[in-house]
Amino acid sequence: METYLNVAEMGKGIFGIQAAARHYFKKDAKDLSKNEAAWIAAILPNPIVFHIKNPAPIIVRKHQWILRQMNNLEDDPETMKVILNE
């Protein structure tokens, strides 16, 4: 997953999560909020068609679903160890 996120096209001429964070939110990927990270995830796998700035209703619903899943992960200590590299 990490390899994919580091090379995936995240918009026209935007490759990798770092470039996407810089382009869409003017910050490093490590500084993204959960909300911002969920927006980037929501436009995958077709960021050429789907957009963060003017999202289609399906992308808004996908974003909300991703945020719910992220919040569910916080309740699982074993998953959080993996996410936090502990």
PDB file of N, CA, C and O in Angstrom:
ATOM      1  N   MET A   1       0.822  -1.180   0.000  1.00  0.00           N
ATOM      2  CA  MET A   1       0.000   0.000   0.000  1.00  0.00           C
ATOM      3  C   MET A   1       0.873   1.255   0.000  1.00  0.00           C
ATOM      4  O   MET A   1       0.600   2.208  -0.729  1.00  0.00           O
ATOM      5  N   GLU A   2       1.915   1.247   0.815  1.00  0.00           N
ATOM      6  CA  GLU A   2       2.798   2.408   0.879  1.00  0.00           C
ATOM      7  C   GLU A   2       3.434   2.694  -0.475  1.00  0.00           C
ATOM      8  O   GLU A   2       3.518   3.847  -0.897  1.00  0.00           O
ATOM      9  N   THR A   3       3.882   1.637  -1.157  1.00  0.00           N
ATOM     10  CA  THR A   3       4.491   1.811  -2.481  1.00  0.00           C
ATOM     11  C   THR A   3       3.488   2.420  -3.451  1.00  0.00           C
ATOM     12  O   THR A   3       3.810   3.348  -4.193  1.00  0.00           O
ATOM     13  N   TYR A   4       2.264   1.887  -3.439  1.00  0.00           N
ATOM     14  CA  TYR A   4       1.217   2.405  -4.328  1.00  0.00           C
ATOM     15  C   TYR A   4       0.985   3.892  -4.053  1.00  0.00           C
ATOM     16  O   TYR A   4       0.943   4.691  -4.989  1.00  0.00           O
ATOM     17  N   LEU A   5       0.835   4.270  -2.787  1.00  0.00           N
ATOM     18  CA  LEU A   5       0.544   5.658  -2.454  1.00  0.00           C
ATOM     19  C   LEU A   5       1.692   6.599  -2.787  1.00  0.00           C
ATOM     20  O   LEU A   5       1.480   7.798  -2.969  1.00  0.00           O
ATOM     21  N   ASN A   6       2.900   6.067  -2.868  1.00  0.00           N
ATOM     22  CA  ASN A   6       4.052   6.901  -3.212  1.00  0.00           C
ATOM     23  C   ASN A   6       4.219   7.116  -4.709  1.00  0.00           C
ATOM     24  O   ASN A   6       4.991   7.981  -5.123  1.00  0.00           O
ATOM     25  N   VAL A   7       3.509   6.343  -5.528  1.00  0.00           N
ATOM     26  CA  VAL A   7       3.673   6.481  -6.978  1.00  0.00           C
ATOM     27  C   VAL A   7       2.355   6.673  -7.729  1.00  0.00           C
ATOM     28  O   VAL A   7       2.369   7.009  -8.913  1.00  0.00           O
ATOM     29  N   ALA A   8       1.227   6.466  -7.067  1.00  0.00           N
ATOM     30  CA  ALA A   8      -0.071   6.551  -7.737  1.00  0.00           C
ATOM     31  C   ALA A   8      -0.336   7.960  -8.248  1.00  0.00           C
ATOM     32  O   ALA A   8       0.043   8.948  -7.619  1.00  0.00           O
ATOM     33  N   GLU A   9      -0.990   8.033  -9.397  1.00  0.00           N
ATOM     34  CA  GLU A   9      -1.385   9.328  -9.932  1.00  0.00           C
ATOM     35  C   GLU A   9      -2.550   9.860  -9.105  1.00  0.00           C
ATOM     36  O   GLU A   9      -3.583   9.202  -8.977  1.00  0.00           O
ATOM     37  N   MET A  10      -2.377  11.046  -8.549  1.00  0.00           N
ATOM     38  CA  MET A  10      -3.371  11.642  -7.651  1.00  0.00           C
ATOM     39  C   MET A  10      -4.041  12.861  -8.276  1.00  0.00           C
ATOM     40  O   MET A  10      -4.738  13.618  -7.599  1.00  0.00           O
ATOM     41  N   GLY A  11      -3.823  13.034  -9.556  1.00  0.00           N
ATOM     42  CA  GLY A  11      -4.363  14.164 -10.304  1.00  0.00           C
ATOM     43  C   GLY A  11      -3.506  14.324 -11.539  1.00  0.00           C
ATOM     44  O   GLY A  11      -2.473  13.666 -11.669  1.00  0.00           O
ATOM     45  N   LYS A  12      -3.915  15.181 -12.439  1.00  0.00           N
ATOM     46  CA  LYS A  12      -3.157  15.360 -13.681  1.00  0.00           C
ATOM     47  C   LYS A  12      -1.749  15.857 -13.364  1.00  0.00           C
ATOM     48  O   LYS A  12      -1.557  16.987 -12.916  1.00  0.00           O
ATOM     49  N   GLY A  13      -0.768  14.981 -13.608  1.00  0.00           N
ATOM     50  CA  GLY A  13       0.627  15.314 -13.360  1.00  0.00           C
ATOM     51  C   GLY A  13       1.041  15.292 -11.893  1.00  0.00           C
ATOM     52  O   GLY A  13       2.127  15.762 -11.553  1.00  0.00           O
ATOM     53  N   ILE A  14       0.197  14.756 -11.022  1.00  0.00           N
ATOM     54  CA  ILE A  14       0.480  14.693  -9.588  1.00  0.00           C
ATOM     55  C   ILE A  14       0.677  13.230  -9.217  1.00  0.00           C
ATOM     56  O   ILE A  14      -0.259  12.436  -9.306  1.00  0.00           O
ATOM     57  N   PHE A  15       1.878  12.872  -8.805  1.00  0.00           N
ATOM     58  CA  PHE A  15       2.180  11.476  -8.501  1.00  0.00           C
ATOM     59  C   PHE A  15       2.644  11.333  -7.060  1.00  0.00           C
ATOM     60  O   PHE A  15       3.615  11.963  -6.641  1.00  0.00           O
ATOM     61  N   GLY A  16       1.945  10.504  -6.314  1.00  0.00           N
ATOM     62  CA  GLY A  16       2.304  10.207  -4.936  1.00  0.00           C
ATOM     63  C   GLY A  16       1.549  11.071  -3.943  1.00  0.00           C
ATOM     64  O   GLY A  16       1.082  12.165  -4.261  1.00  0.00           O
ATOM     65  N   ILE A  17       1.445  10.553  -2.742  1.00  0.00           N
ATOM     66  CA  ILE A  17       0.689  11.216  -1.687  1.00  0.00           C
ATOM     67  C   ILE A  17       1.328  12.542  -1.273  1.00  0.00           C
ATOM     68  O   ILE A  17       0.614  13.493  -0.956  1.00  0.00           O
ATOM     69  N   GLN A  18       2.659  12.619  -1.272  1.00  0.00           N
ATOM     70  CA  GLN A  18       3.334  13.871  -0.908  1.00  0.00           C
ATOM     71  C   GLN A  18       2.990  14.978  -1.906  1.00  0.00           C
ATOM     72  O   GLN A  18       2.673  16.101  -1.512  1.00  0.00           O
ATOM     73  N   ALA A  19       3.053  14.658  -3.177  1.00  0.00           N
ATOM     74  CA  ALA A  19       2.711  15.654  -4.201  1.00  0.00           C
ATOM     75  C   ALA A  19       1.245  16.055  -4.100  1.00  0.00           C
ATOM     76  O   ALA A  19       0.910  17.225  -4.287  1.00  0.00           O
ATOM     77  N   ALA A  20       0.371  15.100  -3.807  1.00  0.00           N
ATOM     78  CA  ALA A  20      -1.052  15.404  -3.658  1.00  0.00           C
ATOM     79  C   ALA A  20      -1.290  16.315  -2.461  1.00  0.00           C
ATOM     80  O   ALA A  20      -2.063  17.269  -2.550  1.00  0.00           O
ATOM     81  N   ALA A  21      -0.633  16.026  -1.346  1.00  0.00           N
ATOM     82  CA  ALA A  21      -0.788  16.857  -0.151  1.00  0.00           C
ATOM     83  C   ALA A  21      -0.335  18.285  -0.434  1.00  0.00           C
ATOM     84  O   ALA A  21      -0.988  19.247  -0.031  1.00  0.00           O
ATOM     85  N   ARG A  22       0.778  18.407  -1.122  1.00  0.00           N
ATOM     86  CA  ARG A  22       1.303  19.729  -1.477  1.00  0.00           C
ATOM     87  C   ARG A  22       0.344  20.465  -2.423  1.00  0.00           C
ATOM     88  O   ARG A  22       0.056  21.648  -2.240  1.00  0.00           O
ATOM     89  N   HIS A  23      -0.140  19.742  -3.433  1.00  0.00           N
ATOM     90  CA  HIS A  23      -1.010  20.359  -4.441  1.00  0.00           C
ATOM     91  C   HIS A  23      -2.358  20.776  -3.850  1.00  0.00           C
ATOM     92  O   HIS A  23      -2.780  21.921  -4.013  1.00  0.00           O
ATOM     93  N   TYR A  24      -3.025  19.860  -3.173  1.00  0.00           N
ATOM     94  CA  TYR A  24      -4.388  20.109  -2.705  1.00  0.00           C
ATOM     95  C   TYR A  24      -4.464  20.894  -1.400  1.00  0.00           C
ATOM     96  O   TYR A  24      -5.389  21.683  -1.206  1.00  0.00           O
ATOM     97  N   PHE A  25      -3.491  20.683  -0.496  1.00  0.00           N
ATOM     98  CA  PHE A  25      -3.604  21.264   0.845  1.00  0.00           C
ATOM     99  C   PHE A  25      -2.404  22.108   1.260  1.00  0.00           C
ATOM    100  O   PHE A  25      -2.363  22.616   2.380  1.00  0.00           O
ATOM    101  N   LYS A  26      -1.429  22.262   0.368  1.00  0.00           N
ATOM    102  CA  LYS A  26      -0.260  23.127   0.626  1.00  0.00           C
ATOM    103  C   LYS A  26       0.501  22.740   1.889  1.00  0.00           C
ATOM    104  O   LYS A  26       0.964  23.605   2.634  1.00  0.00           O
ATOM    105  N   LYS A  27       0.628  21.420   2.127  1.00  0.00           N
ATOM    106  CA  LYS A  27       1.369  20.935   3.294  1.00  0.00           C
ATOM    107  C   LYS A  27       1.946  19.568   2.990  1.00  0.00           C
ATOM    108  O   LYS A  27       1.582  18.933   1.999  1.00  0.00           O
ATOM    109  N   ASP A  28       2.852  19.117   3.851  1.00  0.00           N
ATOM    110  CA  ASP A  28       3.428  17.783   3.710  1.00  0.00           C
ATOM    111  C   ASP A  28       2.391  16.719   4.053  1.00  0.00           C
ATOM    112  O   ASP A  28       1.461  16.965   4.821  1.00  0.00           O
ATOM    113  N   ALA A  29       2.563  15.546   3.480  1.00  0.00           N
ATOM    114  CA  ALA A  29       1.641  14.439   3.737  1.00  0.00           C
ATOM    115  C   ALA A  29       1.576  14.098   5.220  1.00  0.00           C
ATOM    116  O   ALA A  29       0.505  13.768   5.731  1.00  0.00           O
ATOM    117  N   LYS A  30       2.693  14.173   5.909  1.00  0.00           N
ATOM    118  CA  LYS A  30       2.720  13.833   7.337  1.00  0.00           C
ATOM    119  C   LYS A  30       1.885  14.798   8.169  1.00  0.00           C
ATOM    120  O   LYS A  30       1.529  14.480   9.303  1.00  0.00           O
ATOM    121  N   ASP A  31       1.570  15.960   7.632  1.00  0.00           N
ATOM    122  CA  ASP A  31       0.806  16.972   8.357  1.00  0.00           C
ATOM    123  C   ASP A  31      -0.675  17.011   7.979  1.00  0.00           C
ATOM    124  O   ASP A  31      -1.419  17.865   8.462  1.00  0.00           O
ATOM    125  N   LEU A  32      -1.098  16.094   7.122  1.00  0.00           N
ATOM    126  CA  LEU A  32      -2.507  16.070   6.725  1.00  0.00           C
ATOM    127  C   LEU A  32      -3.399  15.690   7.906  1.00  0.00           C
ATOM    128  O   LEU A  32      -3.036  14.853   8.732  1.00  0.00           O
ATOM    129  N   SER A  33      -4.554  16.310   7.969  1.00  0.00           N
ATOM    130  CA  SER A  33      -5.563  15.898   8.942  1.00  0.00           C
ATOM    131  C   SER A  33      -6.238  14.626   8.406  1.00  0.00           C
ATOM    132  O   SER A  33      -6.077  14.270   7.239  1.00  0.00           O
ATOM    133  N   LYS A  34      -6.987  13.957   9.271  1.00  0.00           N
ATOM    134  CA  LYS A  34      -7.734  12.780   8.800  1.00  0.00           C
ATOM    135  C   LYS A  34      -8.691  13.183   7.686  1.00  0.00           C
ATOM    136  O   LYS A  34      -8.843  12.460   6.701  1.00  0.00           O
ATOM    137  N   ASN A  35      -9.327  14.323   7.839  1.00  0.00           N
ATOM    138  CA  ASN A  35     -10.270  14.804   6.833  1.00  0.00           C
ATOM    139  C   ASN A  35      -9.588  15.003   5.480  1.00  0.00           C
ATOM    140  O   ASN A  35     -10.114  14.587   4.447  1.00  0.00           O
ATOM    141  N   GLU A  36      -8.428  15.634   5.489  1.00  0.00           N
ATOM    142  CA  GLU A  36      -7.686  15.882   4.248  1.00  0.00           C
ATOM    143  C   GLU A  36      -7.211  14.578   3.623  1.00  0.00           C
ATOM    144  O   GLU A  36      -7.327  14.394   2.411  1.00  0.00           O
ATOM    145  N   ALA A  37      -6.680  13.677   4.432  1.00  0.00           N
ATOM    146  CA  ALA A  37      -6.231  12.380   3.919  1.00  0.00           C
ATOM    147  C   ALA A  37      -7.401  11.606   3.317  1.00  0.00           C
ATOM    148  O   ALA A  37      -7.248  10.933   2.298  1.00  0.00           O
ATOM    149  N   ALA A  38      -8.565  11.705   3.949  1.00  0.00           N
ATOM    150  CA  ALA A  38      -9.746  11.012   3.433  1.00  0.00           C
ATOM    151  C   ALA A  38     -10.176  11.577   2.083  1.00  0.00           C
ATOM    152  O   ALA A  38     -10.647  10.827   1.229  1.00  0.00           O
ATOM    153  N   TRP A  39     -10.023  12.880   1.875  1.00  0.00           N
ATOM    154  CA  TRP A  39     -10.349  13.456   0.569  1.00  0.00           C
ATOM    155  C   TRP A  39      -9.437  12.898  -0.519  1.00  0.00           C
ATOM    156  O   TRP A  39      -9.896  12.567  -1.612  1.00  0.00           O
ATOM    157  N   ILE A  40      -8.152  12.796  -0.216  1.00  0.00           N
ATOM    158  CA  ILE A  40      -7.221  12.247  -1.215  1.00  0.00           C
ATOM    159  C   ILE A  40      -7.579  10.797  -1.506  1.00  0.00           C
ATOM    160  O   ILE A  40      -7.600  10.388  -2.667  1.00  0.00           O
ATOM    161  N   ALA A  41      -7.860  10.020  -0.474  1.00  0.00           N
ATOM    162  CA  ALA A  41      -8.239   8.615  -0.673  1.00  0.00           C
ATOM    163  C   ALA A  41      -9.537   8.496  -1.460  1.00  0.00           C
ATOM    164  O   ALA A  41      -9.699   7.572  -2.257  1.00  0.00           O
ATOM    165  N   ALA A  42     -10.456   9.421  -1.243  1.00  0.00           N
ATOM    166  CA  ALA A  42     -11.769   9.339  -1.884  1.00  0.00           C
ATOM    167  C   ALA A  42     -11.705   9.484  -3.401  1.00  0.00           C
ATOM    168  O   ALA A  42     -12.537   8.920  -4.111  1.00  0.00           O
ATOM    169  N   ILE A  43     -10.738  10.225  -3.898  1.00  0.00           N
ATOM    170  CA  ILE A  43     -10.672  10.408  -5.356  1.00  0.00           C
ATOM    171  C   ILE A  43     -10.010   9.240  -6.080  1.00  0.00           C
ATOM    172  O   ILE A  43     -10.062   9.151  -7.307  1.00  0.00           O
ATOM    173  N   LEU A  44      -9.387   8.344  -5.315  1.00  0.00           N
ATOM    174  CA  LEU A  44      -8.789   7.153  -5.923  1.00  0.00           C
ATOM    175  C   LEU A  44      -9.883   6.154  -6.253  1.00  0.00           C
ATOM    176  O   LEU A  44     -10.855   6.091  -5.500  1.00  0.00           O
ATOM    177  N   PRO A  45      -9.804   5.382  -7.297  1.00  0.00           N
ATOM    178  CA  PRO A  45      -8.664   5.174  -8.179  1.00  0.00           C
ATOM    179  C   PRO A  45      -8.686   6.044  -9.431  1.00  0.00           C
ATOM    180  O   PRO A  45      -7.936   5.771 -10.369  1.00  0.00           O
ATOM    181  N   ASN A  46      -9.532   7.096  -9.479  1.00  0.00           N
ATOM    182  CA  ASN A  46      -9.599   7.874 -10.707  1.00  0.00           C
ATOM    183  C   ASN A  46      -9.558   9.383 -10.432  1.00  0.00           C
ATOM    184  O   ASN A  46     -10.565  10.069 -10.613  1.00  0.00           O
ATOM    185  N   PRO A  47      -8.405   9.904  -9.997  1.00  0.00           N
ATOM    186  CA  PRO A  47      -8.311  11.323  -9.665  1.00  0.00           C
ATOM    187  C   PRO A  47      -8.337  12.257 -10.874  1.00  0.00           C
ATOM    188  O   PRO A  47      -8.399  13.476 -10.716  1.00  0.00           O
ATOM    189  N   ILE A  48      -8.292  11.694 -12.063  1.00  0.00           N
ATOM    190  CA  ILE A  48      -8.423  12.532 -13.264  1.00  0.00           C
ATOM    191  C   ILE A  48      -9.889  12.908 -13.456  1.00  0.00           C
ATOM    192  O   ILE A  48     -10.198  14.017 -13.892  1.00  0.00           O
ATOM    193  N   VAL A  49     -10.782  11.989 -13.132  1.00  0.00           N
ATOM    194  CA  VAL A  49     -12.218  12.222 -13.283  1.00  0.00           C
ATOM    195  C   VAL A  49     -12.806  12.869 -12.035  1.00  0.00           C
ATOM    196  O   VAL A  49     -13.627  13.781 -12.138  1.00  0.00           O
ATOM    197  N   PHE A  50     -12.391  12.405 -10.849  1.00  0.00           N
ATOM    198  CA  PHE A  50     -12.949  12.901  -9.593  1.00  0.00           C
ATOM    199  C   PHE A  50     -12.039  13.964  -8.996  1.00  0.00           C
ATOM    200  O   PHE A  50     -10.815  13.889  -9.109  1.00  0.00           O
ATOM    201  N   HIS A  51     -12.653  14.952  -8.361  1.00  0.00           N
ATOM    202  CA  HIS A  51     -11.898  16.103  -7.871  1.00  0.00           C
ATOM    203  C   HIS A  51     -12.198  16.382  -6.402  1.00  0.00           C
ATOM    204  O   HIS A  51     -13.304  16.133  -5.922  1.00  0.00           O
ATOM    205  N   ILE A  52     -11.209  16.897  -5.707  1.00  0.00           N
ATOM    206  CA  ILE A  52     -11.364  17.267  -4.305  1.00  0.00           C
ATOM    207  C   ILE A  52     -12.058  18.622  -4.182  1.00  0.00           C
ATOM    208  O   ILE A  52     -12.911  18.807  -3.314  1.00  0.00           O
ATOM    209  N   LYS A  53     -11.699  19.561  -5.043  1.00  0.00           N
ATOM    210  CA  LYS A  53     -12.216  20.927  -4.921  1.00  0.00           C
ATOM    211  C   LYS A  53     -13.694  21.039  -5.271  1.00  0.00           C
ATOM    212  O   LYS A  53     -14.395  21.883  -4.713  1.00  0.00           O
ATOM    213  N   ASN A  54     -14.174  20.217  -6.171  1.00  0.00           N
ATOM    214  CA  ASN A  54     -15.582  20.230  -6.563  1.00  0.00           C
ATOM    215  C   ASN A  54     -16.046  18.771  -6.659  1.00  0.00           C
ATOM    216  O   ASN A  54     -16.277  18.264  -7.756  1.00  0.00           O
ATOM    217  N   PRO A  55     -16.182  18.094  -5.502  1.00  0.00           N
ATOM    218  CA  PRO A  55     -16.441  16.647  -5.532  1.00  0.00           C
ATOM    219  C   PRO A  55     -17.859  16.296  -5.974  1.00  0.00           C
ATOM    220  O   PRO A  55     -18.827  16.963  -5.607  1.00  0.00           O
ATOM    221  N   ALA A  56     -17.955  15.250  -6.757  1.00  0.00           N
ATOM    222  CA  ALA A  56     -19.255  14.701  -7.141  1.00  0.00           C
ATOM    223  C   ALA A  56     -19.900  14.088  -5.900  1.00  0.00           C
ATOM    224  O   ALA A  56     -19.194  13.726  -4.958  1.00  0.00           O
ATOM    225  N   PRO A  57     -21.218  13.967  -5.881  1.00  0.00           N
ATOM    226  CA  PRO A  57     -21.892  13.376  -4.719  1.00  0.00           C
ATOM    227  C   PRO A  57     -21.338  12.009  -4.320  1.00  0.00           C
ATOM    228  O   PRO A  57     -21.258  11.700  -3.131  1.00  0.00           O
ATOM    229  N   ILE A  58     -20.960  11.198  -5.287  1.00  0.00           N
ATOM    230  CA  ILE A  58     -20.411   9.877  -4.958  1.00  0.00           C
ATOM    231  C   ILE A  58     -19.097  10.003  -4.193  1.00  0.00           C
ATOM    232  O   ILE A  58     -18.810   9.181  -3.323  1.00  0.00           O
ATOM    233  N   ILE A  59     -18.302  11.016  -4.505  1.00  0.00           N
ATOM    234  CA  ILE A  59     -17.028  11.229  -3.813  1.00  0.00           C
ATOM    235  C   ILE A  59     -17.276  11.764  -2.397  1.00  0.00           C
ATOM    236  O   ILE A  59     -16.551  11.412  -1.467  1.00  0.00           O
ATOM    237  N   VAL A  60     -18.280  12.599  -2.234  1.00  0.00           N
ATOM    238  CA  VAL A  60     -18.637  13.085  -0.893  1.00  0.00           C
ATOM    239  C   VAL A  60     -19.045  11.906  -0.012  1.00  0.00           C
ATOM    240  O   VAL A  60     -18.619  11.815   1.139  1.00  0.00           O
ATOM    241  N   ARG A  61     -19.869  11.001  -0.549  1.00  0.00           N
ATOM    242  CA  ARG A  61     -20.282   9.820   0.219  1.00  0.00           C
ATOM    243  C   ARG A  61     -19.092   8.916   0.527  1.00  0.00           C
ATOM    244  O   ARG A  61     -18.977   8.393   1.635  1.00  0.00           O
ATOM    245  N   LYS A  62     -18.212   8.734  -0.450  1.00  0.00           N
ATOM    246  CA  LYS A  62     -17.017   7.910  -0.241  1.00  0.00           C
ATOM    247  C   LYS A  62     -16.132   8.534   0.837  1.00  0.00           C
ATOM    248  O   LYS A  62     -15.613   7.819   1.694  1.00  0.00           O
ATOM    249  N   HIS A  63     -15.954   9.835   0.808  1.00  0.00           N
ATOM    250  CA  HIS A  63     -15.170  10.552   1.814  1.00  0.00           C
ATOM    251  C   HIS A  63     -15.746  10.325   3.206  1.00  0.00           C
ATOM    252  O   HIS A  63     -15.005  10.049   4.150  1.00  0.00           O
ATOM    253  N   GLN A  64     -17.050  10.439   3.334  1.00  0.00           N
ATOM    254  CA  GLN A  64     -17.703  10.223   4.635  1.00  0.00           C
ATOM    255  C   GLN A  64     -17.506   8.790   5.112  1.00  0.00           C
ATOM    256  O   GLN A  64     -17.272   8.557   6.298  1.00  0.00           O
ATOM    257  N   TRP A  65     -17.599   7.830   4.198  1.00  0.00           N
ATOM    258  CA  TRP A  65     -17.400   6.416   4.544  1.00  0.00           C
ATOM    259  C   TRP A  65     -15.962   6.190   5.021  1.00  0.00           C
ATOM    260  O   TRP A  65     -15.735   5.511   6.022  1.00  0.00           O
ATOM    261  N   ILE A  66     -15.003   6.756   4.306  1.00  0.00           N
ATOM    262  CA  ILE A  66     -13.590   6.610   4.683  1.00  0.00           C
ATOM    263  C   ILE A  66     -13.346   7.190   6.077  1.00  0.00           C
ATOM    264  O   ILE A  66     -12.648   6.579   6.887  1.00  0.00           O
ATOM    265  N   LEU A  67     -13.910   8.352   6.360  1.00  0.00           N
ATOM    266  CA  LEU A  67     -13.747   8.944   7.693  1.00  0.00           C
ATOM    267  C   LEU A  67     -14.333   8.043   8.779  1.00  0.00           C
ATOM    268  O   LEU A  67     -13.738   7.892   9.846  1.00  0.00           O
ATOM    269  N   ARG A  68     -15.492   7.448   8.515  1.00  0.00           N
ATOM    270  CA  ARG A  68     -16.080   6.524   9.493  1.00  0.00           C
ATOM    271  C   ARG A  68     -15.157   5.338   9.729  1.00  0.00           C
ATOM    272  O   ARG A  68     -14.974   4.912  10.869  1.00  0.00           O
ATOM    273  N   GLN A  69     -14.576   4.802   8.665  1.00  0.00           N
ATOM    274  CA  GLN A  69     -13.665   3.666   8.802  1.00  0.00           C
ATOM    275  C   GLN A  69     -12.410   4.064   9.581  1.00  0.00           C
ATOM    276  O   GLN A  69     -11.917   3.294  10.406  1.00  0.00           O
ATOM    277  N   MET A  70     -11.900   5.255   9.322  1.00  0.00           N
ATOM    278  CA  MET A  70     -10.727   5.742  10.058  1.00  0.00           C
ATOM    279  C   MET A  70     -11.044   5.852  11.547  1.00  0.00           C
ATOM    280  O   MET A  70     -10.229   5.475  12.389  1.00  0.00           O
ATOM    281  N   ASN A  71     -12.212   6.359  11.866  1.00  0.00           N
ATOM    282  CA  ASN A  71     -12.608   6.494  13.270  1.00  0.00           C
ATOM    283  C   ASN A  71     -12.784   5.126  13.920  1.00  0.00           C
ATOM    284  O   ASN A  71     -12.471   4.963  15.099  1.00  0.00           O
ATOM    285  N   ASN A  72     -13.278   4.146  13.178  1.00  0.00           N
ATOM    286  CA  ASN A  72     -13.426   2.796  13.714  1.00  0.00           C
ATOM    287  C   ASN A  72     -12.067   2.189  14.053  1.00  0.00           C
ATOM    288  O   ASN A  72     -11.950   1.437  15.020  1.00  0.00           O
ATOM    289  N   LEU A  73     -11.051   2.505  13.275  1.00  0.00           N
ATOM    290  CA  LEU A  73      -9.718   1.959  13.522  1.00  0.00           C
ATOM    291  C   LEU A  73      -9.141   2.435  14.851  1.00  0.00           C
ATOM    292  O   LEU A  73      -8.361   1.721  15.481  1.00  0.00           O
ATOM    293  N   GLU A  74      -9.518   3.628  15.274  1.00  0.00           N
ATOM    294  CA  GLU A  74      -8.993   4.171  16.526  1.00  0.00           C
ATOM    295  C   GLU A  74      -9.406   3.332  17.735  1.00  0.00           C
ATOM    296  O   GLU A  74      -8.761   3.389  18.782  1.00  0.00           O
ATOM    297  N   ASP A  75     -10.481   2.555  17.589  1.00  0.00           N
ATOM    298  CA  ASP A  75     -10.963   1.711  18.686  1.00  0.00           C
ATOM    299  C   ASP A  75     -10.223   0.383  18.778  1.00  0.00           C
ATOM    300  O   ASP A  75     -10.452  -0.384  19.713  1.00  0.00           O
ATOM    301  N   ASP A  76      -9.347   0.102  17.831  1.00  0.00           N
ATOM    302  CA  ASP A  76      -8.633  -1.177  17.800  1.00  0.00           C
ATOM    303  C   ASP A  76      -7.155  -0.946  18.116  1.00  0.00           C
ATOM    304  O   ASP A  76      -6.407  -0.481  17.256  1.00  0.00           O
ATOM    305  N   PRO A  77      -6.726  -1.263  19.338  1.00  0.00           N
ATOM    306  CA  PRO A  77      -5.337  -0.982  19.726  1.00  0.00           C
ATOM    307  C   PRO A  77      -4.302  -1.703  18.868  1.00  0.00           C
ATOM    308  O   PRO A  77      -3.231  -1.151  18.615  1.00  0.00           O
ATOM    309  N   GLU A  78      -4.593  -2.917  18.416  1.00  0.00           N
ATOM    310  CA  GLU A  78      -3.634  -3.651  17.581  1.00  0.00           C
ATOM    311  C   GLU A  78      -3.457  -2.963  16.220  1.00  0.00           C
ATOM    312  O   GLU A  78      -2.340  -2.869  15.712  1.00  0.00           O
ATOM    313  N   THR A  79      -4.534  -2.496  15.649  1.00  0.00           N
ATOM    314  CA  THR A  79      -4.452  -1.775  14.378  1.00  0.00           C
ATOM    315  C   THR A  79      -3.685  -0.478  14.554  1.00  0.00           C
ATOM    316  O   THR A  79      -2.874  -0.117  13.701  1.00  0.00           O
ATOM    317  N   MET A  80      -3.927   0.224  15.643  1.00  0.00           N
ATOM    318  CA  MET A  80      -3.230   1.483  15.896  1.00  0.00           C
ATOM    319  C   MET A  80      -1.726   1.270  16.054  1.00  0.00           C
ATOM    320  O   MET A  80      -0.942   2.131  15.654  1.00  0.00           O
ATOM    321  N   LYS A  81      -1.310   0.141  16.630  1.00  0.00           N
ATOM    322  CA  LYS A  81       0.125  -0.161  16.734  1.00  0.00           C
ATOM    323  C   LYS A  81       0.751  -0.245  15.351  1.00  0.00           C
ATOM    324  O   LYS A  81       1.853   0.257  15.132  1.00  0.00           O
ATOM    325  N   VAL A  82       0.054  -0.876  14.424  1.00  0.00           N
ATOM    326  CA  VAL A  82       0.565  -1.008  13.045  1.00  0.00           C
ATOM    327  C   VAL A  82       0.617   0.363  12.387  1.00  0.00           C
ATOM    328  O   VAL A  82       1.618   0.717  11.764  1.00  0.00           O
ATOM    329  N   ILE A  83      -0.455   1.135  12.523  1.00  0.00           N
ATOM    330  CA  ILE A  83      -0.512   2.457  11.900  1.00  0.00           C
ATOM    331  C   ILE A  83       0.576   3.371  12.437  1.00  0.00           C
ATOM    332  O   ILE A  83       1.185   4.131  11.683  1.00  0.00           O
ATOM    333  N   LEU A  84       0.818   3.298  13.731  1.00  0.00           N
ATOM    334  CA  LEU A  84       1.810   4.182  14.363  1.00  0.00           C
ATOM    335  C   LEU A  84       3.217   3.594  14.371  1.00  0.00           C
ATOM    336  O   LEU A  84       4.138   4.175  14.944  1.00  0.00           O
ATOM    337  N   ASN A  85       3.376   2.430  13.727  1.00  0.00           N
ATOM    338  CA  ASN A  85       4.678   1.761  13.661  1.00  0.00           C
ATOM    339  C   ASN A  85       5.263   1.475  15.048  1.00  0.00           C
ATOM    340  O   ASN A  85       6.455   1.686  15.271  1.00  0.00           O
ATOM    341  N   GLU A  86       4.455   1.010  15.952  1.00  0.00           N
ATOM    342  CA  GLU A  86       4.930   0.695  17.306  1.00  0.00           C
ATOM    343  C   GLU A  86       5.264  -0.759  17.438  1.00  0.00           C
ATOM    344  O   GLU A  86       5.680  -1.202  18.509  1.00  0.00           O
TER     345      GLU A  86
END
